[in-house]
């Protein structure tokens, strides 16, 4: 072999240093971000989806729901679409993990002397970039349509951060599905089947009082309802503290349940 | 010489399937060990255990003297893996794949770039370096896989069916690369279904079938084990094939094989002294000969004798399976 620039030293080290694990995770985060940049299809889909939903909801349902006042409906629905878009974007985490496993990339990582948890951490950290893109596109296009921040920029940013924090909790659900389902198609089917009732049986797109009583109970407790309400409060007007606090409690609860499940499924694969 | 790879009594089952039922193997440092076996014999399971991807249910294995279970992190610093299962990222360019692995192995950004460029040029991929790997041909793909496993200068390289599905030119390119690595002192474990591949490259061979080692030795030892010589007979009149089979069966004591295209009969010959009597019998029965030749048995016959079936049959099945998978994969995109 040509003289190694690094190569294995004569005596390989017994254990991995924790700081090395962190470095490994950053390298794999770089990889995820690079993939977003080079995968133009994903990037276009990520941007077009919120634009499509905004246009459809504002102009198809807006008139009916807000009795002809499209502007009022846009102000109501934009925080909701923000929540929905980022939620859909979390599906990408599970999808990518699943593809990595079925394509054998995970086995390559596992045969390398790197931290076992680095590929999982890298996938999740890299996906935060996707969530930020979704948030920026939704908010930006909403403003093109006439949405205005009624509070102040700091509050609006706080609203976006709430959504991102919630997405970070939800991506563990997605990661778990990605790790237990056999094919990428399966991830998509399961993910969307689970997400649609949560998205639609909520107060993010329509006001809850029009729903039957039993559904109202579900919709009111739905974390998406709470999260969208908190965002509305932070971007337009309305209560903030209670829905924000409750939605973050939900996020914490989801994370506490699904992060260990995902890590367990991951360990089983590795 | 110290053993770079050694395994004793490896056992692994998946549900009710016994993938490995007690496999022993060893490779001395700087040699090539060929692991031969039909589809589903347990070759890949053995590789996955040796490369720390899978834990054995029983037995032990060590690479570079380190136990693959208790000292897995050390083992990973010594090995490189290329195979059906360890792959590169389709969505990244050739350069970025190699840079990523370099960074994961602790190289600085500049070192990782330099190492990537060096490997890309060595594997003749410089022109494709900035293209996503999904645009690569099968042969290029195999080369980038191989390059990826070499970033960390491994001392022990595991190649799981490195040439399956490649055209002859690409195969011989991969063989040349393996020879260069071995020349540099790398120990290679190679699984294959191609007997000529093992014959060409391997210093030692382990034949696995149904999770058990059924033979070990050098290629020559294995060939000798099976009786040494093979007689091939082609009658001028192909209608007489059955008579040829009967004569060879009675005089050699072996069960003759017909093929390809039912025009040739081959049988193991325990001793060349039998030949005159065989020729006489053929002549007495009025069988005219188009071909009559004696040669050393090939590994294919060794395989047939040991496993009761030919390697090519498995291979053909496997290639059909791979093609079906390809079609399915494409259809689902």
Interface residues (C-beta under 8 A of the other chain):
Chain A: X1 X2 X4 X5 X6 X7 X8 X12 X13 X14 X15 X16 X20 X23 X24 X27 X28 X30 X31 X34 X35 X38 X39 X100 X103 X104 X105 X107 X108 X109 X110 X111 X112 X113 X114 X118 X183 X185
Chain B: X48 X51 X52 X53 X66 X71 X73 X74 X76 X77 X78 X79 X80 X81 X83 X84 X85 X86 X87 X88 X89 X90 X91 X92 X93 X96 X100 X101 X103 X104 X105 X106 X107 X111 X114 X115 X132 X148 X152 X153 X154 X155 X181 X184 X185 X186 X332
